Amino acid sequence: EPPLHEKVACVEIILVGVVAGSAATYSALNSLFFDTDMAWPCYL
C-alpha cells in the first residue's frame, strides 16, 4: 500500500494530464473544423 502523499501526487498528475489532453484535443478539432483561414501546404 503506497503512502497517502504518493496517491495524492498520482491523482494530481492524472488529472493534469486529462485536462491538458482534453484541451489539446478540443483545440485541434476546433482548428480542423472551424478554422476558415486555412492555408494550403507549401508543397502543393
trRosetta pair geometry for C-beta under 8 A, 3 or more apart (Angstrom, degrees):
i j d omega theta_ij theta_ji phi_ij phi_ji
2 6 4.3 -93 162 82 121 135
2 7 5.9 148 94 -51 111 82
3 6 5.1 95 63 7 76 103
3 7 7.4 -140 102 -5 41 89
4 7 5.6 -56 -152 35 37 113
4 8 6.3 36 153 -19 70 105
5 8 5.6 -49 -145 37 35 113
5 9 6.3 38 154 -21 64 105
6 9 5.6 -52 -146 37 32 112
6 10 6.3 33 154 -19 65 105
7 10 5.8 -56 -149 36 30 110
7 11 6.4 27 155 -17 65 106
8 11 5.9 -55 -147 37 30 109
8 12 6.3 31 154 -19 64 107
9 12 5.7 -56 -147 37 30 111
9 13 6.3 31 155 -19 65 106
10 13 5.7 -54 -146 36 31 111
10 14 6.3 30 155 -17 65 107
11 14 5.8 -55 -147 38 31 111
11 15 6.2 30 155 -19 65 108
12 15 5.8 -56 -145 38 30 110
12 16 6.3 29 157 -17 65 106
13 16 5.9 -55 -147 37 29 109
13 17 6.3 30 154 -18 63 109
14 17 5.7 -58 -150 38 30 113
14 18 6.3 29 155 -19 66 106
15 18 5.8 -53 -145 36 31 109
15 19 6.3 28 157 -15 65 107
16 19 5.9 -56 -145 40 30 108
16 20 6.1 25 158 -15 66 111
17 20 5.9 -58 -140 42 27 107
17 21 6.0 26 160 -18 64 111
18 21 5.8 -56 -142 40 26 110
18 22 6.2 27 158 -19 62 108
19 22 5.9 -56 -147 37 28 110
19 23 6.4 26 155 -17 63 107
20 23 5.7 -55 -146 37 31 110
20 24 6.3 30 156 -18 65 107
21 24 5.8 -55 -145 38 31 110
21 25 6.2 30 157 -18 65 107
22 25 5.8 -55 -145 38 30 110
22 26 6.2 31 156 -19 65 107
23 26 5.8 -54 -145 38 30 111
23 27 6.2 29 156 -18 64 108
24 27 5.7 -55 -145 38 30 111
24 28 6.2 28 157 -18 65 107
25 28 5.8 -55 -145 37 29 109
25 29 6.2 22 160 -12 65 109
26 29 6.1 -60 -144 42 27 105
26 30 5.9 29 158 -22 64 112
27 30 5.7 -56 -142 37 26 113
27 31 6.4 19 161 -12 63 108
28 31 6.1 -61 -148 40 27 103
28 32 6.2 28 154 -22 64 110
29 32 5.5 -54 -144 36 33 114
29 33 6.1 1 169 5 69 113
30 33 6.8 -70 -136 48 21 89
30 34 5.4 -39 -171 38 62 118
30 35 7.5 88 133 -41 62 89
31 34 7.2 -65 -98 58 16 76
31 35 4.6 22 -161 -34 58 133
32 35 7.1 46 -25 17 7 107
35 38 5.4 99 111 -62 103 91
40 44 5.0 -101 168 71 115 123
41 44 5.3 87 65 1 84 103
